């Protein structure tokens, strides 16, 4: 139980300071929270500790620990001093993923399952276009929204008629996506393919499998 483990940490801290964890004031909890914050615990983790302590102790003057003004102010300031920081580097290896897409179950294109072809198409497009999920879902494989260059040299995609961008102020607000093919690999044994080739095969098989002209394939 999550609360039990958090409570155990607090109880041990109180024992080390010769305090009773079941009968403690807010002035006792605040130094405990401060030590956690100083040790690198996030504000969201501190909230879990507060909830755990509140679950094992009685309200003071009819007020739960989490509703105490001093606790609320402490957590609010902790959030201001330690705002959430999204990871700046992906936790996955892009080169490894791209390398894996050169083989099964994503190759050869003419023989792979439609599911894996759809995965590959959606992933490559999201990577190359930097579009939101909603923008990608609005793309269509109809003739008016999808155009290929000579010899699969490029692909131009447009959203279906009537689609409105959710976020208008963005560097990526252009609705038309134009992607040029990369030069062919000099390695004769390579299975590199352009996005245009993947998209063209996905479009053909999408038409064969369903009536919808949506970009995504179920």
Secondary structure, 3 states (H helix, E strand, C coil): CHHHHHHHHHHHHHHHCCCCCCCCCHHHHHHHHHHHHHCCCCHHHHHHHHHHHHHHCCCECCECHHHCHHHHHHHHHHHHHCCCCCCCCCCCCHHHHHHHCCCCCCCCCCCCCHHHHHHHHHHHHHHHHCCCHHHHHCEECCCCCEEECHHHCEEEECECCCCCCCCCCCCCCCCCEEEECCCCCCCCCCCCCCHHHHHHHHHHHHHHHCCCCECCCC
